[in-house]
């Protein structure tokens, strides 16, 4: 595998991003590392005790952040591919809903998966799941939009 292939979307396209969920440059962040595979984008993440709601169970806000950031990167990646560009647009969450289906254990890896369900030139509807212990623990659906010049998130990556 080449060095470029071993870099996550975040590391390859936004190494200076300071987002708490997905920014490689945030020393205190979650450091989500998302990788495209076929039509999906996948990630693994290891919980730490400091992210627990109570012993052994991941905090729901952290679950939301993991899914939001991972799905946002899924949107950015697929918008880039659709436009045949070499760098993704800066994207933001326009709408987002999450279902917490069961407690997420923190004694092993958490797996994120996301896919496009609708795509236009400027927006993507993404569905994602968070799994742990072999079970889907949370699911989400969101709309993510590419921002234009003048938006506070424009070129913030």
ROSENU-45284 format. One record per atom (N, C-alpha, C, O, CB): residue in three letters; x, y, z. Coordinates in steps of 0.05 Angstrom, whole numbers, plus 5000, padded with zeros to 4 digits. Glycine has a CB too. Layout:
ALAXYZ/...
This chain:
UNK501749775000/UNK500050005000/UNK501850255000/UNK503750265015/UNK498150005024/UNK501150444983/UNK502750694982/UNK502150865006/UNK500150825020/UNK502150844956/UNK503851065011/UNK503451245034/UNK500851395030/UNK499351435050/UNK505751445036/UNK500151475006/UNK497651615001/UNK495251445008/UNK493351545019/UNK497451704971/UNK495451185001/UNK493251005007/UNK492950955037/UNK490750885046/UNK493650734993/UNK495050985053/UNK494850945082/UNK493851195096/UNK493251175120/UNK497550865092/UNK493651415082/UNK492651665095/UNK489551655094/UNK488351575074/UNK493751915080/UNK488351745116/UNK485451765116/UNK484652005099/UNK486352165091/UNK484451805146/UNK482052025094/UNK481152265079/UNK481952515094/UNK482752715081/UNK478052255076/UNK481652515120/UNK482252755136/UNK485252825134/UNK485953055131/UNK481552705166/UNK486952625136/UNK489852675135/UNK490752765107/UNK492552925104/UNK491352425143/UNK489552655087/UNK490252715059/UNK489352995051/UNK490853145039/UNK489152505040/UNK486853055057/UNK485653305047/UNK485453535067/UNK485053765059/UNK482953245036/UNK485753485092/UNK485353695112/UNK487253655136/UNK486253645159/UNK482453705122/UNK489853635132/UNK491653575154/UNK491753795175/UNK492553745198/UNK494453535143/UNK490954035168/UNK490954265188/UNK488254315200/UNK487854505215/UNK491854515174/UNK486254145195/UNK483554175206/UNK483654125236/UNK484753925245/UNK481653975192/UNK482454305251/UNK482354295280/UNK479654205291/UNK479254225315/UNK483154555292/UNK477954095275/UNK475353995284/UNK475753795307/UNK477553625305/UNK473753865261/UNK474153815328/UNK474453635351/UNK473953345343/UNK475253155354/UNK472653715374/UNK472153295325/UNK471453015317/UNK473352895297/UNK474252665300/UNK468753005306/UNK474053055276/UNK475552935254/UNK478153075247/UNK479552995228/UNK473852925230/UNK478853285261/UNK481153435254/UNK483853315263/UNK484253275286/UNK480953705266/UNK485553255243/UNK488153145250/UNK489853335267/UNK491653255282/UNK489753075225/UNK489353595264/UNK490953805278/UNK489953865306/UNK491154035320/UNK491054055262/UNK487753745315/UNK486753795342/UNK487953595362/UNK487253355361/UNK483653785343/UNK489853685379/UNK491153495397/UNK489253355417/UNK489853145427/UNK493353635413/UNK486953485422/UNK485053365441/UNK482653235428/UNK480753145441/UNK483953585459/UNK482653215401/UNK480353115386/UNK480152815386/UNK481752665396/UNK480453215359/UNK477952725372/UNK477352435370/UNK479052305348/UNK479452065348/UNK474452395364/UNK479952465329/UNK481752365307/UNK480452135290/UNK481751935286/UNK484352275318/UNK478052175281/UNK476751985264/UNK478451965238/UNK479452165228/UNK473852075257/UNK478751725229/UNK480351675204/UNK478551515185/UNK478151275188/UNK483051515210/UNK477551655165/UNK475651535146/UNK476951455120/UNK478651595109/UNK473351735140/UNK476251215110/UNK477451105086/UNK475351015066/UNK473550855074/UNK479350865093/UNK475451105041/UNK473551005021/UNK474150715014/UNK476450635011/UNK473651174996/UNK471950565012/UNK472150285002/UNK469750224986/UNK467450204996/UNK472450085027/UNK470150194960/UNK467950164941/UNK466050404944/UNK466950624941/UNK466449894945/UNK463450354948/UNK461550574950/UNK461150674979/UNK459650864984/UNK458850484939/UNK462550554998/UNK462350635026/UNK464850785035/UNK466850775022/UNK461850385044/UNK464550915058/UNK466851025072/UNK466850895100/UNK464750895113/UNK466751345073/UNK469150785108/UNK469250625133/UNK471350755152/UNK473250885143/UNK470050335126/UNK470950705177/UNK472850795197/UNK472650605222/UNK470650485227/UNK472251085206/UNK474950585235/UNK475050455261/UNK475950655282/UNK477550835275/UNK477050195261/UNK474950635306/UNK475750825327/UNK475750685354/UNK473950525359/UNK473751065328/UNK477750745370/UNK477950615396/UNK477050805418/UNK478351015422/UNK480950525401/UNK474950745432/UNK473950915454/UNK475950915477/UNK477350715482/UNK471250825463/UNK475951135492/UNK477451155517/UNK475451195539/UNK473251295535/UNK479551385515/UNK476251135564/UNK474551165587/UNK473351445590/UNK471151475599/UNK476051085612/UNK474951645582/UNK474051925585/UNK471651985568/UNK470352195572/UNK476352115579/UNK470951815549/UNK468651865531/UNK466151695539/UNK464251685525/UNK469351795503/UNK466251575563/UNK464051415572/UNK461951585586/UNK462551775600/UNK465051195592/UNK459351505581/UNK457151625595/UNK456951515624/UNK456451655643/UNK454451585580/UNK457551265625/UNK457851115651/UNK459550875645/UNK460050815621/UNK455051035663/UNK460550735665/UNK462550525660/UNK461750325637/UNK459650205638/UNK463050365685/UNK463550315618/UNK463150125596/UNK461350205573/UNK460950055555/UNK462149875607/UNK460250445574/UNK458350535554/UNK459050805543/UNK459550995558/UNK455450545565/UNK459250825516/UNK460051075503/UNK457951285505/UNK455551235503/UNK460651015473/UNK458751535510/UNK456951765512/UNK455551815485/UNK456751795464/UNK458552015520/UNK452951875487/UNK451351925463/UNK452252165446/UNK452052165422/UNK448551965470/UNK453252375460/UNK454252605445/UNK456752535429/UNK457152635407/UNK454952825464/UNK458452365440/UNK460852275425/UNK459952105401/UNK461052125379/UNK462752115443/UNK457951935405/UNK456851775383/UNK455851965361/UNK456451915337/UNK454551595393/UNK454452165368/UNK453452365348/UNK455752495333/UNK455552535309/UNK451752565362/UNK457852575348/UNK460152705335/UNK461452505315/UNK462152585293/UNK462152795356/UNK461952265324/UNK463152065306/UNK461652035280/UNK462852035259/UNK463451795321/UNK459051995283/UNK457451955259/UNK457252215242/UNK457452195217/UNK454651865266/UNK456952445254/UNK456752695240/UNK459252745223/UNK459052795199/UNK456252935259/UNK461552735236/UNK464052785222/UNK464552575200/UNK465452645178/UNK466352785242/UNK464152325207/UNK464652115187/UNK462752145163/UNK463652115140/UNK464251835200/UNK460252205167/UNK458352235145/UNK459052485129/UNK458752495105/UNK455452255156/UNK459952695143/UNK460752945129/UNK463052885110/UNK463052985087/UNK461553165149/UNK464952725119/UNK467152655101/UNK466352475078/UNK467452485056/UNK469452525117/UNK464352305084/UNK463252135062/UNK462052315041/UNK462452265017/UNK461151945074/UNK460552515049/UNK459352705030/UNK461452855015/UNK461352874990/UNK457552905045/UNK463452965028/UNK465553115015/UNK467052944994/UNK467553034972/UNK467553225036/UNK467552705002/UNK469052514983/UNK467352464958/UNK468352484936/UNK469652254997/UNK464752404962/UNK463152344939/UNK462452584922/UNK462152564898/UNK460552214948/UNK462252824934/UNK461953064919/UNK464353124902/UNK464153214879/UNK461353304937/UNK466753074913/UNK469253104898/UNK469252914874/UNK469952994852/UNK471653044917/UNK468552664879/UNK468552464857/UNK466552554835/UNK467052534811/UNK467852184867/UNK464152644843/UNK462152724824/UNK463152954807/UNK462552964783/UNK459552804839/UNK464553144819/UNK465553374804/UNK468153314789/UNK469153494775/UNK465953604824/UNK469253074793/UNK471753004780/UNK473953194788/UNK475553284772/UNK471452984750/UNK474053264814/UNK476053444825/UNK478253284839/UNK477853044844/UNK474753654844/UNK480453414846/UNK482553274861/UNK482653354890/UNK484353264905/UNK485253334848/UNK480753514899/UNK480553594927/UNK477553634934/UNK476053744918/UNK482153854933/UNK476753534957/UNK473853554963/UNK473053844970/UNK474654004979/UNK473153374987/UNK470453904966/UNK469554164974/UNK469254165005/UNK469153955017/UNK466754224961/UNK469354405016/UNK468754425045/UNK465754385048/UNK464154515034/UNK469654715057/UNK464954205066/UNK462154135070/UNK461354175099/UNK463054155117/UNK461653845061/UNK458854235103/UNK457754265130/UNK455154105132/UNK453954035112/UNK457254565136/UNK454354045156/UNK451953905162/UNK449554105160/UNK449554305174/UNK452053775190/UNK447654035143/UNK445254205140/UNK442954085156/UNK441354235167/UNK444454225110/UNK442853825158/UNK440753685173/UNK441853415182/UNK443453295167/UNK438153655155/UNK441053335205/UNK442253095216/UNK440352965237/UNK439353105254/UNK444953155229/UNK439952705235/UNK438252565255/UNK439752305262/UNK440852165244/UNK435452505244/UNK439652235287/UNK441051995297/UNK439051835313/UNK437451935328/UNK443552075313/UNK439351575311/UNK437751385327/UNK439751225344/UNK441551085332/UNK435951195310/UNK439551245370/UNK441251085388/UNK439650825393/UNK437650825407/UNK441851235415/UNK440650605382/UNK439150355382/UNK439750175406/UNK437950025414/UNK439850205357/UNK442150195416/UNK442850035440/UNK445350165452/UNK446750315438/UNK443349735433/UNK446050095477/UNK448550205488/UNK450950115472/UNK451049885462/UNK448850105517/UNK452850295468/UNK455250245454/UNK457450165473/UNK458350345489/UNK456150485436/UNK458449925473/UNK460549845492/UNK463149975485/UNK463750035462/UNK460849535493/UNK464750025505/UNK467350155501/UNK469749965505/UNK472050055507/UNK467650395520/UNK469249705506/UNK471449515511/UNK472749415486/UNK474349225487/UNK470349285527/UNK472049535463/UNK473249455437/UNK472949675417/UNK472149895424/UNK472049195427/UNK473649615392/UNK473449805371/UNK470549875364/UNK468749715367/UNK474949715346/UNK470150125355/UNK467650215344/UNK468050235314/UNK470150335304/UNK466750495356/UNK466150145298/UNK466350145269/UNK464250335257/UNK461850315264/UNK465949855258/UNK465150505239/UNK463350695226/UNK463150615196/UNK465150555184/UNK464350985229/UNK460750635186/UNK460350585157/UNK458350795147/UNK456350855161/UNK459250295152/UNK458850905124/UNK457051105112/UNK456851065082/UNK458750985069/UNK457851385120/UNK454551135071/UNK454151115042/UNK452251345033/UNK450651445049/UNK452950845034/UNK452551405008/UNK450851614996/UNK448151484988/UNK448051264977/UNK452251734970/UNK445951634994/UNK443351544985/UNK442151734965/UNK440251674951/UNK441451515009/UNK443251984964/UNK442452174944/UNK444752374940/UNK445952454960/UNK439752324952/UNK445252454915/UNK447552624910/UNK446852814887/UNK445952734866/UNK450052464903/UNK447353074892/UNK447153284871/UNK449953414869/UNK451753324882/UNK444853494877/UNK450153624854/UNK452753754851/UNK453553894877/UNK455953934882/UNK452553964829/UNK451653974894/UNK452354134918/UNK451554014944/UNK452154124965/UNK451154394915/UNK450153784944/UNK449253664969/UNK449153364967/UNK448853244946/UNK446553774977/UNK449453244991/UNK449352944992/UNK447752865016/UNK447952975038/UNK452252824994/UNK445952675012/UNK444552545034/UNK446052285040/UNK446452115022/UNK441452495027/UNK446752255065/UNK448452035074/UNK447051885096/UNK445751995113/UNK451252135084/UNK447251615095/UNK446451445117/UNK448851305128/UNK450651225114/UNK444251235108/UNK448951295155/UNK451251175168/UNK450451005192/UNK448251035202/UNK453151385177/UNK452250825199/UNK451850665223/UNK454350665240/UNK456550705230/UNK451050375215/UNK453950625265/UNK456150575285/UNK455650305297/UNK453450255308/UNK456250805306/UNK457650135296/UNK457349865306/UNK459549805327/UNK461749915325/UNK457449655284/UNK458949635346/UNK460849545366/UNK459949275375/UNK457549215377/UNK461149745389/UNK461849105382/UNK461148835391/UNK459448675372/UNK457948505380/UNK459648865417/UNK459848735346/UNK458348585325/UNK455448675321/UNK454048545306/UNK458348305332/UNK454648895334/UNK451848985331/UNK451749285324/UNK453549435332/UNK450348945357/UNK449749355308/UNK449349635302/UNK448249775327/UNK446149695337/UNK447449675277/UNK449549975336/UNK448750115361/UNK447450375355/UNK445850475372/UNK451150155379/UNK448050505333/UNK446850755325/UNK446750775295/UNK448350665281/UNK448450995337/UNK444750935286/UNK444450975257/UNK443751275253/UNK442651405270/UNK442250795244/UNK444551375230/UNK443951655225/UNK443351705195/UNK443951535178/UNK446351835233/UNK442151935190/UNK441652025163/UNK442052325164/UNK441052465182/UNK438751955153/UNK443552435145/UNK444052715144/UNK444252825116/UNK444752685097/UNK446552775160/UNK443953085115/UNK444353235090/UNK446753415094/UNK446853565114/UNK441853395081/UNK448653395076/UNK451153545079/UNK451553705053/UNK451153605031/UNK453653355083/UNK452253965056/UNK452454145033/UNK455254255030/UNK456654305049/UNK450354365036/UNK455954295004/UNK458454434998/UNK458054735002/UNK456054844993/UNK459454374969/UNK459854865016/UNK459555145022/UNK461055315001/UNK462955224988/UNK460555215050/UNK460055554998/UNK461255744978/UNK462955954992/UNK462955985016/UNK459055874962/UNK464456094976/UNK466056314985/UNK464356505002/UNK462056574994/UNK467456464962/UNK465356595024/UNK463856765042/UNK462756615067/UNK462156745087/UNK461656905027/UNK462356355064/UNK461456195087/UNK463756165107/UNK465956125099/UNK460255915078/UNK463156175133/UNK465356145153/UNK466955885150/UNK469255875159/UNK464156155181/UNK465755675139/UNK467255425136/UNK468755405110/UNK470255205106/UNK465255185138/UNK468455595092/UNK469755585066/UNK472855585070/UNK473955765082/UNK468955825048/UNK474155385059/UNK477055345060/UNK478155335089/UNK480355415094/UNK478455575046/UNK476555235107/UNK477455205135/UNK478854935139/UNK480054895160/UNK475055215155/UNK478854765119/UNK480254515121/UNK483054555114/UNK484654365114/UNK478954295104/
